[in-house]
Amino acid sequence: MRNKNVLITGGLGFIGSNLARRLVKDGAKVTIVDSLIPEYGGNPHNLHDVKDQMEINITDVRDSISMDQFIPDQDFLFNLAGQTSHLDSMENPFTDLDINAKAQLSILEACRKHNPDIRIVFASTRQIYGKPQYLPVDEKHPWHPVDINGVNKMAGEWYHIVYNDVYGISASVLRLTNTYGPRMRIKDARQTFLGIWIRSLLEGKPIQVFGDGRQRRDYNHVDDVVDALLLAATRSEAKGKIFNLGAPDPLSLEDTAKLMCDQIEGANYEKIPFPEDRKAIDIGDFVCDYQAFQSTFGWKPKVNFREGISKSIEYFRKNLDYYI
């Protein structure tokens, strides 16, 4: 990536900011696009200490005129901007449609017109699979989204594959599972439930586990996800392909809560009934099969959950005021 021009949409957000830091360290010329809409996770503090080493633009990806200006001359595009809240997608479906589907088509059109040689990696989600028919869930699993977010993310990823196949614009897709780590949104549960759980711990409140807590989840530390994004961007085997990410050490939600409570003396959790709005879109157990990505690129998670969540809690302990 040294001396390469790299554009990151959603670059002030959780994954984007961690990726930007890695790219700057690797000598890339980084351009950030982020709307900083309060509900969507962008946070200036995420890059406050390295902002002079990159170009940061406060721009909405829905603004096609602006995107036309940023796409030319870029070698790589990490397309990470999106609306991530499943509940918000049900309450404001047309906003989710605009950001997660329509804006993605506009970005790809800008690439087709102004920079067809660009290399794109699109961040999708395991949410497109819906409730698993079998575990672990591989890329051949049927798609059955349980919310509007999953439907629109599915459209967004397939726009990228169509533009790869028809127009020759090199694009690949990573379906992310529960990504966590420093700089994630902890103000609420719009990004991941782990965020609001960390906030509860640091504010001395019990973690709230919905239902019986037996649902299993797999977790990827953001450093491992950044590794995967860079592989997908730089290896020819990724072109036109869709891959799951995942982890080898899934945990039940109750065991996750216990492990997190172990990090802070006196912390505890409580089980509460599922809120009706969340119960309707809950997917139960979910574990991703990431063997296709592992066998192709040699990638596997390096950060286990206990280590990763400990470091994450410590980061937010020191920076809590910037994230609540």
Sequence and secondary structure as in RCSB ss.txt:
>XXXX:A:sequence
MRNKNVLITGGLGFIGSNLARRLVKDGAKVTIVDSLIPEYGGNPHNLHDVKDQMEINITDVRDSISMDQFIPDQD
FLFNLAGQTSHLDSMENPFTDLDINAKAQLSILEACRKHNPDIRIVFASTRQIYGKPQYLPVDEKHPWHPVDING
VNKMAGEWYHIVYNDVYGISASVLRLTNTYGPRMRIKDARQTFLGIWIRSLLEGKPIQVFGDGRQRRDYNHVDDV
VDALLLAATRSEAKGKIFNLGAPDPLSLEDTAKLMCDQIEGANYEKIPFPEDRKAIDIGDFVCDYQAFQSTFGWK
PKVNFREGISKSIEYFRKNLDYYI
>XXXX:A:secstr
 TT EEEEETTTSHHHHHHHHHHHHTT EEEEEE   GGG   GGGGTTTGGGSEEEE  TT HHHHHHHSTT S
EEEE      HHHHHHSHHHHHIIIIIHHHHHHHHHHHH TT EEEEEEEGGGG S SSSSB TTS    SSHHH
HHHHHHHHHHHHHHHHH   EEEEEE EEE TT   SSSSS HHHHHHHHHHTT  EEEETTS  EE EEEHHHH
HHHHHHHHH GGGTT EEE   S  EEHHHHHHHHHTTSTT  EEEE   HHHHTT   S  B  HHHHHHH   
  S HHHHHHHHHHHHHHHGGGT 
